[in-house]
Amino acid sequence: MTETILLLTEDALTTADVQHITTLHAGDDVAYRVLVPADTEQNMLVSIVDHLSLGELREALDAALGREEKPDAARRTAAEQLATTLAELRACGAAAEGVVVEDDPLPALRAAVAAGPVREVVVVTRPHAVEDTFHTDWASRARDVLEVPVMHLYSGTNLLG
């Protein structure tokens, strides 16, 4: 019986990200359901701190000046990220489907877990200094409310969050 792995990501997954994730389930009969939130609500202060913690000075300045994407553009970006991620998963031979969800993905995660058997949730994000430190990141919040294992990976690496 095919098991579902929920995959929540804030960016398009790279080939390396997909290889790390699919290796975790090698030999298992799994299908991936990808959720990509449209980043329609940004907290300016948190965005600035996150960018500065990663040495992203230009992005921190853009956040401070309010140059982040507008809601419609954020939804289009999320749809592109979803399409890229699904293509990468399928290129590795994985069964995959997905949707763009609202900015806060927790309600979509809850609904997906309630809708059917979900083996685990894999959350892939960039490091977020504030959220990771205070355990308000998506993975920590999901662990608090979902009754399935939740793994947090940092995109572009094999590091656990």
N, CA and C atoms as an extended XYZ file, in Angstrom:
483
Properties=species:S:1:pos:R:3:atomname:S:1:resname:S:1:resid:I:1 pbc="F F F"
N         0.848       -1.179        0.000 N   MET     1
C         0.000        0.000        0.000 CA  MET     1
C         0.900        1.252        0.000 C   MET     1
N         0.582        2.184       -0.864 N   THR     2
C         1.361        3.411       -0.971 CA  THR     2
C         1.086        4.307        0.232 C   THR     2
N         2.159        4.794        0.848 N   GLU     3
C         2.042        5.715        1.973 CA  GLU     3
C         2.315        7.135        1.486 C   GLU     3
N         1.664        8.092        2.126 N   THR     4
C         1.821        9.488        1.744 CA  THR     4
C         2.833       10.173        2.640 C   THR     4
N         3.745       10.901        2.002 N   ILE     5
C         4.687       11.764        2.704 CA  ILE     5
C         4.284       13.185        2.360 C   ILE     5
N         3.914       13.967        3.350 N   LEU     6
C         3.616       15.378        3.124 CA  LEU     6
C         4.938       16.121        3.090 C   LEU     6
N         5.114       16.941        2.088 N   LEU     7
C         6.346       17.694        1.905 CA  LEU     7
C         5.989       19.166        1.845 C   LEU     7
N         6.387       19.915        2.861 N   LEU     8
C         6.112       21.349        2.942 CA  LEU     8
C         7.407       22.096        2.672 C   LEU     8
N         7.393       22.970        1.670 N   THR     9
C         8.604       23.707        1.337 CA  THR     9
C         8.276       25.163        1.036 C   THR     9
N         9.202       26.042        1.390 N   GLU    10
C         8.992       27.461        1.121 CA  GLU    10
C         9.647       27.905       -0.185 C   GLU    10
N        10.446       27.047       -0.791 N   ASP    11
C        11.121       27.338       -2.053 CA  ASP    11
C        11.057       26.105       -2.934 C   ASP    11
N        11.364       26.301       -4.211 N   ALA    12
C        11.476       25.153       -5.108 CA  ALA    12
C        12.622       24.275       -4.617 C   ALA    12
N        12.382       22.980       -4.568 N   LEU    13
C        13.432       22.070       -4.144 CA  LEU    13
C        14.434       21.883       -5.277 C   LEU    13
N        15.682       21.772       -4.891 N   THR    14
C        16.743       21.513       -5.862 CA  THR    14
C        16.869       20.007       -6.060 C   THR    14
N        17.652       19.643       -7.054 N   THR    15
C        17.916       18.224       -7.294 CA  THR    15
C        18.528       17.590       -6.048 C   THR    15
N        19.458       18.292       -5.400 N   ALA    16
C        20.100       17.753       -4.187 CA  ALA    16
C        19.083       17.573       -3.066 C   ALA    16
N        18.164       18.540       -2.894 N   ASP    17
C        17.128       18.408       -1.862 CA  ASP    17
C        16.279       17.168       -2.120 C   ASP    17
N        15.864       16.998       -3.366 N   VAL    18
C        15.013       15.867       -3.722 CA  VAL    18
C        15.759       14.554       -3.503 C   VAL    18
N        17.032       14.511       -3.850 N   GLN    19
C        17.808       13.283       -3.637 CA  GLN    19
C        17.916       12.957       -2.154 C   GLN    19
N        18.132       13.991       -1.297 N   HIS    20
C        18.195       13.740        0.146 CA  HIS    20
C        16.873       13.171        0.654 C   HIS    20
N        15.784       13.770        0.215 N   ILE    21
C        14.470       13.357        0.710 CA  ILE    21
C        14.097       11.970        0.204 C   ILE    21
N        14.267       11.731       -1.085 N   THR    22
C        13.873       10.423       -1.624 CA  THR    22
C        14.773        9.306       -1.101 C   THR    22
N        16.012        9.624       -0.773 N   THR    23
C        16.901        8.623       -0.182 CA  THR    23
C        16.372        8.163        1.174 C   THR    23
N        15.717        9.052        1.902 N   LEU    24
C        15.143        8.692        3.200 CA  LEU    24
C        14.076        7.605        3.063 C   LEU    24
N        13.448        7.555        1.883 N   HIS    25
C        12.346        6.616        1.669 CA  HIS    25
C        12.663        5.597        0.577 C   HIS    25
N        13.947        5.412        0.303 N   ALA    26
C        14.362        4.486       -0.756 CA  ALA    26
C        13.813        3.089       -0.480 C   ALA    26
N        13.249        2.482       -1.505 N   GLY    27
C        12.716        1.126       -1.365 CA  GLY    27
C        11.324        1.073       -0.780 C   GLY    27
N        10.799        2.195       -0.302 N   ASP    28
C         9.453        2.227        0.269 CA  ASP    28
C         8.454        2.643       -0.812 C   ASP    28
N         7.234        2.172       -0.684 N   ASP    29
C         6.172        2.544       -1.610 CA  ASP    29
C         5.517        3.816       -1.074 C   ASP    29
N         6.051        4.984       -1.504 N   VAL    30
C         5.537        6.262       -1.013 CA  VAL    30
C         5.176        7.175       -2.181 C   VAL    30
N         4.278        8.099       -1.892 N   ALA    31
C         3.922        9.169       -2.818 CA  ALA    31
C         4.051       10.476       -2.039 C   ALA    31
N         4.530       11.491       -2.704 N   TYR    32
C         4.738       12.783       -2.059 CA  TYR    32
C         3.596       13.733       -2.396 C   TYR    32
N         3.088       14.379       -1.365 N   ARG    33
C         2.089       15.450       -1.541 CA  ARG    33
C         2.782       16.724       -1.096 C   ARG    33
N         3.018       17.631       -2.048 N   VAL    34
C         3.801       18.839       -1.800 CA  VAL    34
C         2.874       20.007       -1.516 C   VAL    34
N         3.186       20.741       -0.463 N   LEU    35
C         2.468       21.966       -0.117 CA  LEU    35
C         3.462       23.121       -0.179 C   LEU    35
N         3.115       24.152       -0.946 N   VAL    36
C         3.961       25.342       -1.047 CA  VAL    36
C         3.111       26.545       -0.648 C   VAL    36
N         3.413       27.177        0.465 N   PRO    37
C         2.647       28.353        0.875 CA  PRO    37
C         2.978       29.572        0.018 C   PRO    37
N         1.945       30.338       -0.294 N   ALA    38
C         2.138       31.623       -0.958 CA  ALA    38
C         2.490       32.625        0.139 C   ALA    38
N         3.667       33.194        0.079 N   ASP    39
C         4.157       34.098        1.127 CA  ASP    39
C         3.514       35.471        0.958 C   ASP    39
N         2.249       35.561        1.386 N   THR    40
C         1.483       36.793        1.187 CA  THR    40
C         1.534       37.743        2.379 C   THR    40
N         2.027       37.263        3.504 N   GLU    41
C         2.095       38.106        4.699 CA  GLU    41
C         3.504       38.026        5.275 C   GLU    41
N         4.261       39.100        5.121 N   GLN    42
C         5.617       39.104        5.643 CA  GLN    42
C         5.689       39.964        6.905 C   GLN    42
N         6.422       39.467        7.884 N   ASN    43
C         6.726       40.246        9.070 CA  ASN    43
C         8.065       40.918        8.781 C   ASN    43
N         8.034       42.233        8.624 N   MET    44
C         9.224       42.952        8.190 CA  MET    44
C        10.407       42.738        9.132 C   MET    44
N        10.208       42.859       10.431 N   LEU    45
C        11.306       42.720       11.383 CA  LEU    45
C        11.914       41.317       11.334 C   LEU    45
N        11.065       40.301       11.307 N   VAL    46
C        11.556       38.925       11.252 CA  VAL    46
C        12.305       38.688        9.945 C   VAL    46
N        11.781       39.209        8.840 N   SER    47
C        12.460       39.053        7.542 CA  SER    47
C        13.838       39.695        7.563 C   SER    47
N        13.929       40.880        8.143 N   ILE    48
C        15.220       41.576        8.208 CA  ILE    48
C        16.222       40.767        9.022 C   ILE    48
N        15.820       40.296       10.200 N   VAL    49
C        16.712       39.515       11.060 CA  VAL    49
C        17.141       38.225       10.365 C   VAL    49
N        16.178       37.536        9.716 N   ASP    50
C        16.512       36.298        9.008 CA  ASP    50
C        17.547       36.553        7.916 C   ASP    50
N        17.329       37.597        7.118 N   HIS    51
C        18.277       37.902        6.041 CA  HIS    51
C        19.648       38.294        6.587 C   HIS    51
N        19.661       39.102        7.628 N   LEU    52
C        20.943       39.505        8.210 CA  LEU    52
C        21.686       38.316        8.804 C   LEU    52
N        20.963       37.388        9.419 N   SER    53
C        21.621       36.222       10.025 CA  SER    53
C        22.293       35.341        8.970 C   SER    53
N        21.807       35.430        7.730 N   LEU    54
C        22.391       34.650        6.637 CA  LEU    54
C        23.350       35.472        5.787 C   LEU    54
N        23.607       36.723        6.209 N   GLY    55
C        24.514       37.581        5.462 CA  GLY    55
C        23.915       38.113        4.172 C   GLY    55
N        22.601       38.108        4.080 N   GLU    56
C        21.902       38.571        2.876 CA  GLU    56
C        21.543       40.049        3.044 C   GLU    56
N        22.529       40.910        2.821 N   LEU    57
C        22.337       42.340        3.057 CA  LEU    57
C        21.331       42.963        2.096 C   LEU    57
N        21.408       42.629        0.816 N   ARG    58
C        20.475       43.185       -0.180 CA  ARG    58
C        19.034       42.805        0.169 C   ARG    58
N        18.821       41.538        0.517 N   GLU    59
C        17.481       41.070        0.848 CA  GLU    59
C        16.968       41.739        2.125 C   GLU    59
N        17.860       41.984        3.102 N   ALA    60
C        17.469       42.682        4.331 CA  ALA    60
C        17.035       44.103        4.011 C   ALA    60
N        17.777       44.765        3.138 N   LEU    61
C        17.409       46.124        2.729 CA  LEU    61
C        16.070       46.116        2.001 C   LEU    61
N        15.865       45.164        1.106 N   ASP    62
C        14.589       45.058        0.394 CA  ASP    62
C        13.431       44.874        1.373 C   ASP    62
N        13.630       44.040        2.390 N   ALA    63
C        12.586       43.825        3.394 CA  ALA    63
C        12.316       45.108        4.171 C   ALA    63
N        13.371       45.819        4.524 N   ALA    64
C        13.211       47.065        5.274 CA  ALA    64
C        12.482       48.126        4.463 C   ALA    64
N        12.694       48.116        3.162 N   LEU    65
C        12.068       49.105        2.288 CA  LEU    65
C        10.724       48.646        1.731 C   LEU    65
N        10.266       47.481        2.177 N   GLY    66
C         8.967       46.981        1.736 CA  GLY    66
C         8.952       46.517        0.301 C   GLY    66
N        10.063       46.024       -0.195 N   ARG    67
C        10.166       45.577       -1.589 CA  ARG    67
C         9.845       44.102       -1.768 C   ARG    67
N         9.211       43.494       -0.799 N   GLU    68
C         8.876       42.081       -0.937 CA  GLU    68
C         7.653       41.936       -1.843 C   GLU    68
N         7.432       40.734       -2.326 N   GLU    69
C         6.370       40.471       -3.292 CA  GLU    69
C         4.986       40.835       -2.762 C   GLU    69
N         4.155       41.317       -3.664 N   LYS    70
C         2.739       41.561       -3.367 CA  LYS    70
C         2.008       40.219       -3.398 C   LYS    70
N         0.814       40.125       -2.793 N   PRO    71
C         0.114       38.831       -2.698 CA  PRO    71
C        -0.076       38.098       -4.027 C   PRO    71
N        -0.484       38.771       -5.092 N   ASP    72
C        -0.682       38.082       -6.374 CA  ASP    72
C         0.631       37.530       -6.905 C   ASP    72
N         1.679       38.316       -6.799 N   ALA    73
C         2.999       37.864       -7.255 CA  ALA    73
C         3.483       36.705       -6.390 C   ALA    73
N         3.190       36.753       -5.096 N   ALA    74
C         3.599       35.668       -4.193 CA  ALA    74
C         2.906       34.361       -4.572 C   ALA    74
N         1.644       34.438       -4.954 N   ARG    75
C         0.923       33.228       -5.377 CA  ARG    75
C         1.502       32.666       -6.675 C   ARG    75
N         1.848       33.544       -7.609 N   ARG    76
C         2.459       33.081       -8.862 CA  ARG    76
C         3.817       32.437       -8.586 C   ARG    76
N         4.602       33.059       -7.707 N   THR    77
C         5.908       32.495       -7.341 CA  THR    77
C         5.740       31.118       -6.711 C   THR    77
N         4.771       30.981       -5.809 N   ALA    78
C         4.530       29.691       -5.154 CA  ALA    78
C         4.127       28.631       -6.184 C   ALA    78
N         3.317       29.007       -7.164 N   ALA    79
C         2.912       28.055       -8.201 CA  ALA    79
C         4.121       27.608       -9.028 C   ALA    79
N         5.024       28.531       -9.322 N   GLU    80
C         6.244       28.180      -10.056 CA  GLU    80
C         7.135       27.261       -9.219 C   GLU    80
N         7.251       27.566       -7.917 N   GLN    81
C         8.053       26.730       -7.029 CA  GLN    81
C         7.469       25.325       -6.931 C   GLN    81
N         6.154       25.236       -6.878 N   LEU    82
C         5.488       23.932       -6.833 CA  LEU    82
C         5.771       23.144       -8.107 C   LEU    82
N         5.622       23.788       -9.254 N   ALA    83
C         5.857       23.102      -10.531 CA  ALA    83
C         7.292       22.590      -10.629 C   ALA    83
N         8.248       23.408      -10.202 N   THR    84
C         9.655       23.003      -10.233 CA  THR    84
C         9.897       21.820       -9.300 C   THR    84
N         9.338       21.883       -8.109 N   THR    85
C         9.508       20.807       -7.128 CA  THR    85
C         8.898       19.502       -7.628 C   THR    85
N         7.693       19.572       -8.182 N   LEU    86
C         7.058       18.362       -8.707 CA  LEU    86
C         7.877       17.771       -9.843 C   LEU    86
N         8.410       18.623      -10.712 N   ALA    87
C         9.244       18.131      -11.820 CA  ALA    87
C        10.498       17.447      -11.293 C   ALA    87
N        11.129       18.010      -10.265 N   GLU    88
C        12.328       17.394       -9.680 CA  GLU    88
C        12.006       16.041       -9.054 C   GLU    88
N        10.898       15.961       -8.318 N   LEU    89
C        10.510       14.689       -7.703 CA  LEU    89
C        10.221       13.632       -8.761 C   LEU    89
N         9.482       14.021       -9.783 N   ARG    90
C         9.134       13.068      -10.839 CA  ARG    90
C        10.365       12.644      -11.630 C   ARG    90
N        11.323       13.547      -11.798 N   ALA    91
C        12.569       13.206      -12.498 CA  ALA    91
C        13.351       12.138      -11.735 C   ALA    91
N        13.167       12.083      -10.421 N   CYS    92
C        13.813       11.046       -9.602 CA  CYS    92
C        12.974        9.776       -9.540 C   CYS    92
N        11.862        9.759      -10.242 N   GLY    93
C        11.016        8.571      -10.259 CA  GLY    93
C         9.987        8.515       -9.155 C   GLY    93
N         9.800        9.614       -8.439 N   ALA    94
C         8.852        9.635       -7.329 CA  ALA    94
C         7.460       10.035       -7.813 C   ALA    94
N         6.452        9.444       -7.211 N   ALA    95
C         5.073        9.857       -7.454 CA  ALA    95
C         4.844       11.129       -6.642 C   ALA    95
N         4.333       12.174       -7.293 N   ALA    96
C         4.179       13.443       -6.589 CA  ALA    96
C         3.017       14.248       -7.137 C   ALA    96
N         2.318       14.900       -6.228 N   GLU    97
C         1.271       15.854       -6.552 CA  GLU    97
C         1.406       16.993       -5.546 C   GLU    97
N         0.718       18.094       -5.791 N   GLY    98
C         0.854       19.183       -4.835 CA  GLY    98
C        -0.092       20.329       -5.080 C   GLY    98
N        -0.098       21.257       -4.120 N   VAL    99
C        -0.956       22.438       -4.188 CA  VAL    99
C        -0.242       23.622       -3.547 C   VAL    99
N        -0.684       24.801       -3.955 N   VAL   100
C        -0.273       26.036       -3.290 CA  VAL   100
C        -1.278       26.267       -2.172 C   VAL   100
N        -0.779       26.586       -0.985 N   VAL   101
C        -1.652       26.801        0.174 CA  VAL   101
C        -1.478       28.234        0.681 C   VAL   101
N        -2.277       28.584        1.662 N   GLU   102
C        -2.209       29.920        2.236 CA  GLU   102
C        -0.877       30.142        2.944 C   GLU   102
N        -0.618       31.377        3.291 N   ASP   103
C         0.641       31.780        3.904 CA  ASP   103
C         0.977       30.947        5.138 C   ASP   103
N        -0.010       30.701        5.990 N   ASP   104
C         0.202       29.837        7.158 CA  ASP   104
C        -0.181       28.422        6.748 C   ASP   104
N         0.793       27.532        6.582 N   PRO   105
C         0.483       26.195        6.067 CA  PRO   105
C        -0.081       25.224        7.097 C   PRO   105
N        -0.109       25.591        8.364 N   LEU   106
C        -0.540       24.638        9.388 CA  LEU   106
C        -1.969       24.127        9.168 C   LEU   106
N        -2.951       24.978        8.838 N   PRO   107
C        -4.288       24.436        8.571 CA  PRO   107
C        -4.293       23.432        7.412 C   PRO   107
N        -3.517       23.680        6.366 N   ALA   108
C        -3.447       22.749        5.239 CA  ALA   108
C        -2.789       21.434        5.664 C   ALA   108
N        -1.768       21.506        6.510 N   LEU   109
C        -1.135       20.285        7.024 CA  LEU   109
C        -2.132       19.474        7.845 C   LEU   109
N        -2.860       20.148        8.732 N   ARG   110
C        -3.858       19.456        9.557 CA  ARG   110
C        -4.899       18.756        8.686 C   ARG   110
N        -5.392       19.479        7.676 N   ALA   111
C        -6.415       18.913        6.793 CA  ALA   111
C        -5.874       17.710        6.023 C   ALA   111
N        -4.648       17.790        5.551 N   ALA   112
C        -4.048       16.691        4.794 CA  ALA   112
C        -3.851       15.459        5.671 C   ALA   112
N        -3.422       15.666        6.904 N   VAL   113
C        -3.241       14.536        7.822 CA  VAL   113
C        -4.594       13.918        8.166 C   VAL   113
N        -5.610       14.758        8.374 N   ALA   114
C        -6.945       14.256        8.711 CA  ALA   114
C        -7.602       13.535        7.536 C   ALA   114
N        -7.253       13.916        6.303 N   ALA   115
C        -7.896       13.353        5.114 CA  ALA   115
C        -7.470       11.924        4.803 C   ALA   115
N        -6.340       11.527        5.278 N   GLY   116
C        -5.923       10.175        4.929 CA  GLY   116
C        -4.653        9.780        5.624 C   GLY   116
N        -4.275        8.556        5.435 N   PRO   117
C        -3.072        8.104        6.126 CA  PRO   117
C        -1.829        8.828        5.612 C   PRO   117
N        -1.167        9.500        6.527 N   VAL   118
C         0.079       10.207        6.228 CA  VAL   118
C         1.153        9.598        7.106 C   VAL   118
N         2.218        9.150        6.478 N   ARG   119
C         3.304        8.504        7.216 CA  ARG   119
C         4.130        9.509        7.997 C   ARG   119
N         4.463       10.624        7.357 N   GLU   120
C         5.272       11.650        8.019 CA  GLU   120
C         5.174       12.958        7.251 C   GLU   120
N         5.666       14.007        7.882 N   VAL   121
C         5.745       15.330        7.263 CA  VAL   121
C         7.218       15.698        7.191 C   VAL   121
N         7.638       16.166        6.014 N   VAL   122
C         8.995       16.661        5.830 CA  VAL   122
C         8.875       18.147        5.502 C   VAL   122
N         9.486       18.985        6.334 N   VAL   123
C         9.469       20.434        6.144 CA  VAL   123
C        10.852       20.849        5.665 C   VAL   123
N        10.895       21.582        4.547 N   VAL   124
C        12.165       22.039        3.991 CA  VAL   124
C        12.132       23.563        3.920 C   VAL   124
N        13.034       24.201        4.669 N   THR   125
C        13.100       25.666        4.692 CA  THR   125
C        14.551       26.128        4.706 C   THR   125
N        14.727       27.403        4.487 N   ARG   126
C        16.014       28.038        4.758 CA  ARG   126
C        16.089       28.206        6.276 C   ARG   126
N        17.283       28.403        6.827 N   PRO   127
C        17.342       28.717        8.266 CA  PRO   127
C        16.635       30.051        8.536 C   PRO   127
N        15.901       30.092        9.625 N   HIS   128
C        15.216       31.320       10.053 CA  HIS   128
C        15.608       31.578       11.495 C   HIS   128
N        16.447       32.569       11.695 N   ALA   129
C        17.031       32.818       13.016 CA  ALA   129
C        15.982       32.963       14.105 C   ALA   129
N        15.001       33.804       13.900 N   VAL   130
C        14.015       34.082       14.941 CA  VAL   130
C        13.104       32.875       15.163 C   VAL   130
N        12.491       32.382       14.085 N   GLU   131
C        11.547       31.277       14.216 CA  GLU   131
C        12.206       30.009       14.748 C   GLU   131
N        13.388       29.674       14.227 N   ASP   132
C        14.069       28.464       14.682 CA  ASP   132
C        14.475       28.573       16.149 C   ASP   132
N        14.950       29.738       16.552 N   THR   133
C        15.385       29.933       17.936 CA  THR   133
C        14.230       29.802       18.925 C   THR   133
N        13.096       30.402       18.566 N   PHE   134
C        11.953       30.408       19.481 CA  PHE   134
C        10.929       29.313       19.185 C   PHE   134
N        11.298       28.373       18.317 N   HIS   135
C        10.461       27.216       17.980 CA  HIS   135
C         9.068       27.618       17.500 C   HIS   135
N         9.031       28.682       16.688 N   THR   136
C         7.779       29.087       16.062 CA  THR   136
C         7.804       28.787       14.563 C   THR   136
N         8.831       28.041       14.131 N   ASP   137
C         8.944       27.659       12.731 CA  ASP   137
C         7.862       26.630       12.407 C   ASP   137
N         7.657       26.398       11.102 N   TRP   138
C         6.603       25.479       10.667 CA  TRP   138
C         6.772       24.091       11.262 C   TRP   138
N         7.976       23.566       11.279 N   ALA   139
C         8.188       22.206       11.777 CA  ALA   139
C         7.854       22.110       13.263 C   ALA   139
N         8.292       23.063       14.058 N   SER   140
C         7.996       23.038       15.496 CA  SER   140
C         6.503       23.137       15.743 C   SER   140
N         5.847       24.024       15.010 N   ARG   141
C         4.398       24.180       15.171 CA  ARG   141
C         3.669       22.899       14.754 C   ARG   141
N         4.129       22.271       13.667 N   ALA   142
C         3.497       21.029       13.216 CA  ALA   142
C         3.689       19.915       14.240 C   ALA   142
N         4.877       19.833       14.826 N   ARG   143
C         5.132       18.796       15.844 CA  ARG   143
C         4.191       18.947       17.022 C   ARG   143
N         3.829       20.187       17.337 N   ASP   144
C         2.957       20.445       18.482 CA  ASP   144
C         1.525       19.971       18.264 C   ASP   144
N         1.066       19.923       16.998 N   VAL   145
C        -0.351       19.636       16.768 CA  VAL   145
C        -0.633       18.375       15.949 C   VAL   145
N         0.321       17.903       15.186 N   LEU   146
C         0.074       16.733       14.342 CA  LEU   146
C         0.503       15.467       15.064 C   LEU   146
N        -0.170       14.404       14.754 N   GLU   147
C         0.139       13.127       15.392 CA  GLU   147
C         0.909       12.213       14.455 C   GLU   147
N         1.826       12.819       13.681 N   VAL   148
C         2.717       12.069       12.795 CA  VAL   148
C         4.113       12.646       12.976 C   VAL   148
N         5.137       11.876       12.640 N   PRO   149
C         6.500       12.395       12.746 CA  PRO   149
C         6.701       13.592       11.802 C   PRO   149
N         7.480       14.561       12.268 N   VAL   150
C         7.793       15.752       11.476 CA  VAL   150
C         9.308       15.918       11.451 C   VAL   150
N         9.862       15.971       10.239 N   MET   151
C        11.304       16.177       10.058 CA  MET   151
C        11.506       17.546        9.421 C   MET   151
N        12.502       18.281        9.905 N   HIS   152
C        12.817       19.607        9.366 CA  HIS   152
C        14.208       19.568        8.746 C   HIS   152
N        14.276       19.823        7.443 N   LEU   153
C        15.542       19.880        6.726 CA  LEU   153
C        15.776       21.304        6.239 C   LEU   153
N        17.058       21.716        6.230 N   TYR   154
C        17.401       23.020        5.664 CA  TYR   154
C        17.703       22.837        4.185 C   TYR   154
N        17.054       23.651        3.363 N   SER   155
C        17.212       23.510        1.910 CA  SER   155
C        18.671       23.716        1.490 C   SER   155
N        19.042       22.950        0.482 N   GLY   156
C        20.402       23.037       -0.048 CA  GLY   156
C        21.442       22.329        0.785 C   GLY   156
N        21.031       21.671        1.861 N   THR   157
C        21.979       20.968        2.742 CA  THR   157
C        21.367       19.625        3.130 C   THR   157
N        22.125       18.863        3.898 N   ASN   158
C        21.568       17.651        4.489 CA  ASN   158
C        21.432       17.829        6.004 C   ASN   158
N        21.356       19.084        6.438 N   LEU   159
C        21.266       19.402        7.864 CA  LEU   159
C        19.829       19.377        8.342 C   LEU   159
N        19.635       18.849        9.535 N   LEU   160
C        18.320       18.838       10.154 CA  LEU   160
C        18.100       20.133       10.914 C   LEU   160
N        16.876       20.631       10.873 N   GLY   161
C        16.515       21.862       11.586 CA  GLY   161
C        15.965       21.553       12.947 C   GLY   161
